[in-house]
Amino acid sequence: MGKKTMISMAVVRRLPKYYRYLGELLRNDVERISSKELSERIGFTASQIRQDLNNFGDFGQQGYGYNVRALYEEIGKILGLNKNYNTVIVGAGNIGQAVANYTNFERLGFHLVGIFDRNPKLIGISIRDKVIQDVDNLEEFLKNNHVDIGIICVPKEQAQKIADIFVKCGIKAIWNFAPTDLNVPDDVIVENVHLSESLLTLSYRLNEAELFKEKIGR
Ligand code: NAI
């Protein structure tokens, strides 16, 4: 049903938010919604919403609004949520354990099949139903198990080493929590997570009014 084959990354970055809001509407038995109502909920302008959603086909009708279920399902498909993915986490410290314990990722189709660390105190402990394995076994594990996504939760000095193992074993998607830019071949996708950047943005916004006052007071 998609109109275009390629969607701009700017639109792609907004899709999870559409997906989340449409999911909430569905759970509340809302069958259709206008771009204006969606705009009031999501915070994007109605024209932005119409432009974005126009990428995927004719889900909106003048005077009717959008068919919530059809749009939700189509966006889910575009986000690849109609498939299942096997993931492994390397680094079972604070972040690794938090990600492993977040069961909602499973609901979305991301299945944790292995978790690895190098700390002997952690190896052998279970997180949910997964026993933390020695990272020395990572390569062997990746050879014997199909894994789609490698998740890096080790200190930044160790991150490239883990990325290299992922690449060597054919993993094509890396979710990187370490604050470092990874060197990978062009056919490997890296999505970096930066909680601290989000926190610094929050800090800026907290101080924005004050900064602005200082500026115009000058
Ligand atoms: P942590 O020290 O609690 O956990 C790191 C774990 O990695 C430890 O269990 C350690 O034994 C293990 N490890 C180290 N080298 C390894 C290797 N070569 N192979 C396997 N395991 C290895 O650290 P934390 O707080 O969980 O942070 C992990 C990473 O996430 C760090 O790079 C940190 O900078 C980053 N981080 C990123 C955030 C973000 O917003 N993306 C926020 C907070 C931390």
Boltz pocket constraint, residues with backbone or C-beta under 6 A from the ligand:
constraints:
  - pocket:
      binder: B
      contacts: [[A, 90], [A, 91], [A, 92], [A, 93], [A, 94], [A, 95], [A, 96], [A, 116], [A, 117], [A, 118], [A, 119], [A, 122], [A, 135], [A, 152], [A, 153], [A, 154], [A, 155], [A, 156], [A, 158], [A, 161], [A, 176], [A, 177], [A, 178], [A, 179], [A, 193], [A, 194], [A, 195], [A, 196], [A, 197]]
      max_distance: 6.0
